[in-house]
Amino acid sequence: MAAVCAATAATAALTGCNSTDDSSAPLVVPAATTSADPAASAAPGKDDPFSSMTADGIVSLAEANMRKAGSMTVSVNAMEEGRVLQIKASLTDTGKCAAALRTGTASMQLIKTDATHAYLKGNAAYWRIAGGAKGDKVAATIGDRWVKLNKKVLDSPSLGEFCSFDGLMTDMLSDGEDDSDAEVVKGAPTTLDGQQVLPLVEKLDDETDTLYVTTGKTPYVVKLEGLGGDSPGYATFTDFGKKPHIAAPPASQTLDMADLGIDPNGISV
């Protein structure tokens, strides 16, 4: 089972930012509904419907359902290299995504409408980092506008991973690259945000990871929690199968990266 750090590995590229303990601060993201899917959860208090299944089998079933849904919203709140990292992203299996990230004082939003069009909006702290020696000038020039990213940034692995529905599923739920021999143990059914869930717990030397899987006819993973270790925190999953409305920002609020003199190597997402 992957730890929470797998959720942040592709999104922690805003290096050099100061940390903050304000883990409850909100992120600005495109609107998305977050109501629970009644088909995903049995009524609280029912017996364990997975009693005849192994923990690995439950994870595989939930992963298959999530992939079939084709879209979801993921929210991450974790520590990464001593910094609080907050992410909220609406992902689709077509490559469209809308996301927001904050670490320390720097924050950014990203919209990707297709394979060749993506737009980034950062606050002044973000652009001071991304702009390098010209950071102050870049931040002042861009202000509150979006920047259309060029091909070099679009083709970068970090952007591809940040917006990859399949990549997130593989990193978060697949065991193929997990070298741990720790056993994943089924816990007792419990209630999480009004839904009955089954905890699946993996205890390592210095951390404990728990997946929470809904117990209805269409099980999903709705939370991944990591305690201890290098990247403690949690990720939640909602809006399964609810395609988000993702569109390019207005042209009047958009600048072209080529006109700004920004080094593409400084753009991190």
Secondary structure, 3 states (H helix, E strand, C coil): CCCCHHHHCCCCCCCCCCCCCCCCCCCCCCCCCCCCCHHHCCCCCCCCCCCCCCHHHHHHHHHHHHHHHCEEEEEEEEEECCEEEEEEEEEECCCCEEEEEEECCEEEEEEEEECCEEEEEECHHHHHHHCHHHHHHHHHHHCCCEEECCHHHHCCHHHHHHCCHHHHHHHHHCCCCCCCCCCEEECCCEEECCEEEEEEEEECCCEEEEEEEECCCCCCEEEEEEEECCCCEEEEEECCCCCCCCCCCCHHHEEEHHHCCCCHHHCCC
